[in-house]
Amino acid sequence: MKSIVIVEQDNGLVNRPSLAAISAAKKLSSNIDLLVLDPSEINTIKNIAFVDCIYSFKEKQKDVSAESMVNFLKDFIEKYDYVIAPSGTFSKNFIPRLGAVLNLQPVSDIIKVHNETTFDRPIYAGNAIATVKSKDKKIILTIRGTAFQPVDLKGGDASLKILSDIQEVNSSKFISKEVSSSERPDLASAKIIISGGRGVGSKENFTIIEKFADKIGAAIGASRAAVDAGYISNDYQVGQTGKVVAPELYIAIGISGAIQHLAGMKDSKVIVAINKDEDAPIFQIADYGLVGDLFTVIPDITKAI
């Protein structure tokens, strides 16, 4: 059985969700290859454990549309039994199209591998777990990055094969993109995340969260309520319709704890909740809870650090 993992990268390096996807692939087959769109850090990527071969390009494949990606993949993946990608906006863009073109049913966001054809995936915002058995001859999977331990970045000695560039199809054309930049850690890989909710009250009040995060080197997140209210952009949203995270420490400030938000952060190792409502649902899953006014508590904590 052979697996191809289509990785996502941060500054050329394979990101944590992709390393977790390789870990999931290891449970399915002993022959694992990678498809890498950016070769700038290829010498480092070649050291990733359990990888046999890396397919990449002479130059970074920039702004590849979903249609162009699928047009390339439909022939490239012919020899593979499993096509695997980390769950995220990148895979959500092309995996459904790939499944449609190949008449295959992707199994998305899996959190457990039972055997070669059977997997668990969360449904109803994580309140239930569905066990799914695929009957496809070629199985397409996306992996929830927080559900598997990432493989080591050392110990491997993968071979390298260079492919021809991905050709742009005529049916669609990339126009432009807007990417937010921040000096703070990325949400997907941060060890500490501080999230603010509706209780923060305004966009201006979010500076309280930002100062606290900067003091301890944390990434900033937000609930959907805070995003919808315009306090912060949706790039920072954590939850069912945002990013799924699992940091070592997650601090929820002014967040009530709707199930949609919990679905995106409940796998965090330690959860701290700060809320003036002692009956807020967030306290039911928090390891530590502090009932208090965030406008007093957070500045005091920031000053004390």
C-alpha positions as CSV (number, residue, x, y, z in Angstrom):
1,M,0.0,0.0,0.0
2,K,1.4,3.4,-1.0
3,S,0.5,6.9,0.4
4,I,1.1,10.3,-1.0
5,V,0.8,13.2,1.4
6,I,0.2,16.6,-0.1
7,V,1.9,18.9,2.4
8,E,1.3,22.5,3.5
9,Q,4.3,24.7,4.2
10,D,5.2,27.7,6.3
11,N,8.2,29.6,4.8
12,G,9.2,26.5,2.9
13,L,9.1,24.2,5.9
14,V,6.5,21.5,6.3
15,N,4.0,22.7,8.9
16,R,2.7,20.9,12.0
17,P,-0.6,19.7,10.5
18,S,1.2,18.2,7.6
19,L,3.7,16.4,9.9
20,A,0.6,15.0,11.7
21,A,-0.8,13.9,8.4
22,I,2.4,11.9,7.8
23,S,1.9,10.3,11.2
24,A,-1.6,9.3,10.1
25,A,-0.2,7.9,6.8
26,K,2.2,5.8,8.8
27,K,-0.7,3.9,10.2
28,L,-2.0,3.0,6.8
29,S,1.1,2.1,4.8
30,S,4.9,1.7,5.1
31,N,5.6,3.5,1.8
32,I,5.0,7.2,2.2
33,D,5.8,9.9,-0.4
34,L,5.4,13.7,-0.2
35,L,4.3,16.3,-2.7
36,V,6.0,19.6,-1.9
37,L,5.1,22.7,-3.8
38,D,7.9,24.9,-2.4
39,P,11.4,23.4,-2.7
40,S,13.2,26.2,-0.9
41,E,13.8,24.1,2.3
42,I,14.0,20.7,0.5
43,N,17.2,19.6,2.2
44,T,15.5,20.0,5.6
45,I,12.3,18.3,4.4
46,K,14.4,15.3,3.2
47,N,15.2,14.5,6.8
48,I,11.6,14.0,7.9
49,A,11.1,10.5,9.3
50,F,9.3,7.7,7.5
51,V,9.3,9.4,4.1
52,D,10.6,7.4,1.1
53,C,10.4,9.9,-1.8
54,I,9.8,13.6,-2.1
55,Y,8.2,15.0,-5.3
56,S,8.8,18.7,-5.8
57,F,9.6,21.3,-8.5
58,K,12.6,23.4,-9.6
59,E,10.8,26.5,-8.3
60,K,7.9,27.3,-5.9
61,Q,4.5,26.7,-7.4
62,K,2.8,29.9,-6.6
63,D,-0.9,30.6,-6.4
64,V,-2.0,27.3,-7.8
65,S,-5.8,27.2,-8.4
66,A,-7.9,24.3,-7.2
67,E,-8.7,23.4,-10.8
68,S,-5.1,23.4,-11.8
69,M,-4.1,21.4,-8.8
70,V,-6.8,18.7,-9.6
71,N,-5.8,18.6,-13.2
72,F,-2.2,17.8,-12.2
73,L,-3.1,15.4,-9.4
74,K,-5.6,13.2,-11.3
75,D,-2.8,11.5,-13.2
76,F,0.0,12.0,-10.6
77,I,-1.8,10.0,-7.9
78,E,-2.7,7.0,-10.1
79,K,-0.2,4.7,-8.4
80,Y,-1.2,5.6,-4.8
81,D,-3.7,3.8,-2.6
82,Y,-4.1,6.8,-0.2
83,V,-4.1,10.5,-1.0
84,I,-3.7,12.4,2.2
85,A,-3.7,16.1,3.1
86,P,-4.0,18.0,6.4
87,S,-7.4,19.5,7.1
88,G,-7.3,23.2,6.3
89,T,-8.3,25.9,3.8
90,F,-5.8,24.5,1.3
91,S,-7.2,21.0,1.2
92,K,-10.8,22.2,1.4
93,N,-10.2,24.1,-1.8
94,F,-9.1,21.1,-4.0
95,I,-9.9,17.8,-2.3
96,P,-13.7,17.9,-3.0
97,R,-13.0,18.7,-6.6
98,L,-10.4,15.8,-6.8
99,G,-13.0,13.4,-5.4
100,A,-15.6,14.6,-7.9
101,V,-13.3,14.2,-10.9
102,L,-12.2,10.7,-9.8
103,N,-15.7,9.6,-8.6
104,L,-14.3,9.0,-5.1
105,Q,-15.7,10.0,-1.7
106,P,-13.2,11.8,0.4
107,V,-13.3,11.2,4.2
108,S,-12.6,14.5,5.8
109,D,-11.1,15.7,9.1
110,I,-10.3,12.2,10.5
111,I,-9.1,11.9,14.1
112,K,-8.5,8.2,14.3
113,V,-7.4,5.3,12.0
114,H,-9.0,2.0,12.9
115,N,-7.6,0.0,10.0
116,E,-6.9,0.4,6.3
117,T,-10.5,1.4,5.4
118,T,-12.1,2.6,8.7
119,F,-11.8,6.0,10.3
120,D,-13.3,8.2,12.9
121,R,-14.3,11.8,12.2
122,P,-16.1,14.4,14.4
123,I,-19.7,15.5,13.5
124,Y,-22.1,18.0,15.1
125,A,-19.3,20.3,16.2
126,G,-17.5,17.5,17.8
127,N,-20.4,16.4,20.0
128,A,-20.5,13.0,18.2
129,I,-17.9,10.8,16.5
130,A,-18.8,9.0,13.3
131,T,-17.0,5.8,12.3
132,V,-16.7,5.7,8.6
133,K,-15.7,2.7,6.4
134,S,-14.6,3.6,2.8
135,K,-15.3,1.2,0.0
136,D,-13.2,3.1,-2.6
137,K,-10.2,1.4,-4.2
138,K,-8.3,4.7,-3.8
139,I,-9.0,6.5,-0.5
140,I,-8.8,10.3,-0.2
141,L,-8.3,11.6,3.4
142,T,-7.9,14.9,5.2
143,I,-6.4,14.7,8.7
144,R,-7.2,16.8,11.7
145,G,-3.7,18.0,12.7
146,T,-4.4,18.1,16.4
147,A,-5.4,14.5,16.5
148,F,-2.1,12.9,15.6
149,Q,1.4,13.5,17.0
150,P,3.7,15.0,14.3
151,V,6.5,12.9,13.0
152,D,10.1,13.9,13.7
153,L,11.9,16.4,11.6
154,K,15.0,14.2,11.6
155,G,15.9,10.6,11.1
156,G,14.8,10.3,7.5
157,D,16.7,10.1,4.2
158,A,14.2,10.6,1.5
159,S,15.1,10.6,-2.2
160,L,14.1,13.6,-4.4
161,K,12.3,13.7,-7.8
162,I,11.7,16.9,-9.7
163,L,8.5,17.3,-11.6
164,S,7.4,19.6,-14.4
165,D,5.6,22.8,-13.2
166,I,1.9,22.6,-12.6
167,Q,0.1,24.1,-15.6
168,E,-2.6,26.6,-15.2
169,V,-6.0,25.5,-16.7
170,N,-8.1,27.7,-18.9
171,S,-11.3,27.4,-16.8
172,S,-10.0,29.7,-14.0
173,K,-7.2,32.2,-13.4
174,F,-5.6,33.5,-10.2
175,I,-6.1,37.2,-9.8
176,S,-4.8,38.3,-6.4
177,K,-4.8,37.5,-2.7
178,E,-4.6,39.4,0.6
179,V,-2.5,37.8,3.3
180,S,-2.4,39.2,6.8
181,S,1.0,39.3,8.4
182,S,1.9,39.3,12.1
183,E,5.0,39.0,14.2
184,R,3.1,36.8,16.7
185,P,3.2,33.0,16.4
186,D,0.9,31.3,13.9
187,L,-2.3,29.9,15.4
188,A,-1.8,26.5,13.9
189,S,1.6,26.0,15.5
190,A,1.5,28.2,18.6
191,K,2.2,26.6,22.0
192,I,0.2,29.4,23.8
193,I,-3.0,31.0,22.4
194,I,-5.0,33.8,24.0
195,S,-8.5,34.2,22.6
196,G,-10.9,36.9,23.2
197,G,-14.7,36.7,22.8
198,R,-17.8,39.0,22.8
199,G,-17.0,39.9,26.4
200,V,-14.0,42.0,25.2
201,G,-16.6,44.6,24.1
202,S,-14.9,46.4,21.2
203,K,-12.1,46.4,18.7
204,E,-10.3,49.0,20.8
205,N,-10.5,46.8,23.9
206,F,-8.8,44.0,22.1
207,T,-5.5,45.8,22.8
208,I,-5.8,44.3,26.4
209,I,-5.6,40.9,24.8
210,E,-2.7,41.9,22.5
211,K,-0.6,43.3,25.3
212,F,-1.1,40.2,27.4
213,A,-0.2,38.0,24.4
214,D,2.9,40.0,23.5
215,K,4.1,39.7,27.1
216,I,4.1,35.9,27.1
217,G,4.8,35.3,23.4
218,A,1.4,33.9,22.6
219,A,-0.7,33.8,19.4
220,I,-4.0,35.6,19.4
221,G,-7.4,33.9,18.7
222,A,-11.0,34.9,18.8
223,S,-14.5,33.5,19.0
224,R,-16.9,33.8,16.1
225,A,-18.9,36.3,18.1
226,A,-15.9,38.6,18.4
227,V,-15.2,38.2,14.7
228,D,-18.8,38.9,13.7
229,A,-18.8,41.9,15.9
230,G,-15.8,43.3,14.0
231,Y,-13.4,43.2,17.0
232,I,-10.8,41.3,14.9
233,S,-10.5,39.8,11.5
234,N,-11.7,36.3,10.7
235,D,-8.0,35.1,10.2
236,Y,-8.0,34.8,14.0
237,Q,-11.2,32.8,14.4
238,V,-11.0,29.6,16.4
239,G,-13.8,27.1,16.2
240,Q,-15.9,24.9,14.0
241,T,-15.9,27.5,11.2
242,G,-12.5,28.8,12.0
243,K,-9.2,27.2,12.9
244,V,-8.8,24.0,14.9
245,V,-6.0,24.3,17.4
246,A,-4.4,22.3,20.2
247,P,-1.8,24.4,22.0
248,E,-0.1,23.5,25.3
249,L,-2.0,26.4,26.9
250,Y,-5.3,28.0,25.7
251,I,-6.5,31.0,27.6
252,A,-10.2,32.0,26.8
253,I,-11.0,35.5,27.8
254,G,-14.6,36.8,27.7
255,I,-15.7,33.7,25.8
256,S,-18.9,32.0,26.9
257,G,-18.0,28.6,25.4
258,A,-20.5,27.8,22.6
259,I,-20.1,24.3,21.2
260,Q,-18.9,25.7,17.9
261,H,-15.9,27.4,19.6
262,L,-15.2,24.4,21.8
263,A,-14.9,22.2,18.7
264,G,-11.9,24.2,17.7
265,M,-9.9,24.2,20.9
266,K,-11.0,21.5,23.3
267,D,-8.0,19.3,22.5
268,S,-5.7,21.9,24.1
269,K,-3.5,20.4,26.8
270,V,-4.4,23.1,29.4
271,I,-7.4,25.3,29.2
272,V,-7.8,28.5,31.3
273,A,-11.1,30.4,31.3
274,I,-11.5,34.0,32.5
275,N,-15.1,35.2,32.5
276,K,-17.3,37.3,34.9
277,D,-20.2,34.9,34.4
278,E,-19.6,31.9,36.7
279,D,-22.2,29.9,34.8
280,A,-20.5,30.3,31.4
281,P,-20.2,26.9,29.7
282,I,-16.5,27.4,29.1
283,F,-15.9,26.6,32.8
284,Q,-17.2,23.0,32.2
285,I,-14.2,22.1,30.1
286,A,-11.6,24.4,31.6
287,D,-8.7,23.0,33.7
288,Y,-8.5,26.3,35.5
289,G,-11.2,29.0,35.8
290,L,-11.1,32.6,37.1
291,V,-14.4,34.4,37.7
292,G,-13.7,38.1,37.3
293,D,-13.9,41.3,35.2
294,L,-11.3,40.9,32.4
295,F,-10.8,44.6,32.2
296,T,-9.3,44.4,35.7
297,V,-7.9,40.9,35.8
298,I,-6.0,40.9,32.5
299,P,-4.1,44.2,33.0
300,D,-3.2,43.1,36.5
301,I,-1.8,39.7,35.2
302,T,0.0,41.5,32.4
303,K,1.6,43.9,34.8
304,A,2.6,41.1,37.2
305,I,4.4,39.0,34.6
